[in-house]
């Protein structure tokens, strides 16, 4: 498995969980609105918020560099101020941070 496949399998659900959590807790959005903004289903949002998906979120939350980017993505999603291409770039940025920081190892 190459790095991007590993990140998609292990890191992407965690990123989505953290974005959903940020939108729910900070902006008090409904699961339906979060699903709409993130272009995912409401049941997926529910699983992210219950930590059934993205189980490594608690570990990643401790990383300030990653959380700044998560917070920015959530803020811009809420304001409909971010394109899919920008989100992709931000996710690549998160993956680079993840791969470079030893304290950010996820359980595979």
N, C-alpha and C positions, 0 to 999 in steps of 0.2 A: 504494500500500500504506500503510495507516495504521500508527501506531506499534506498537500491540499485535500486529498481524499481523507486522510486522518483528521484534519481540521474540520472538514465538512461533517464527518461522522461524530466526532467528539466535541468540538468547540462550537459549531454552529447552533446546536440545540441550547447550549448554555448561553450564548449571546442572545438568542431569541427569548429565552426565559428571563434574562436580566432586563431586556428592553420592555417586555410585557410587564414585569414587576415595576419598573420605573414608571411606565404609563399609568398603571393602576394606583400605585402608592403616592406618587408625586402629583399626578394630574387628575386622580380620581375618575378615570375613564371606565366605562363599562367594558365587559369582555367583548361585546359585539363591536364596539367602537375600536378597541385595540385590534381585534381581528381584521377589521376593515383597513385600518392604517397600516398594519403589518402584512396585509394580503395573505392571511392564513385563516383557518377556520376557527370559530368560537370554541369548539371542543379542544383544539390545539392550545389555544390561550388558556383554557381551564387547566389543562395538563401542565403547562409551563408554570402557572401560578401555584398549583398544588405540588410542584417539584416532582411530578411523575416523569417529566422530560426536563432535560437540562439540569441533571442532578448535581453537577459540579458548580452551580451558581454560587454557593456559599464560599467556596475557595476563591473564585474569581473576584467576588465582591471585595475582597481584601486588597486587590491590586488597584491602586489609585489611577495608574496610567490607563488601564483598561476601562475603569469606571467613568473617567472623564469622557471617553469616546462614546460609551453606552449612553450616558446622560445627554450628550450632544445629539446623538441619533434620535433618542426618544423625544427630546425637545423639538427637533426639526420635523419629526413625523407628526407630532401633535399639531404643529403649525402648518402642516402641508407644505413644507419648505425644503424638501430633499428629494432628489431624483433617485431612481433605482441604481443608476450608475455610480452615484455618490455613495450610496449605502454599500455597494460592492467594494468600492475603494476603502471605505472605513472598515469593512470586515477583513479585507486584506491587511490593513494596518493592525487590526486587533490580532490577527494570526501571527504577524511578525513579532509583535510584543510577546505574545504567548510563547513563541518558539525561542525567543531570546532571553526570557527571564526564568531563571531556575525555580523561583517560588511560585510558578504558575503552571506546574505540571498537573495534568488531569489524569484521573484513573481511566485506563482504557479497558 
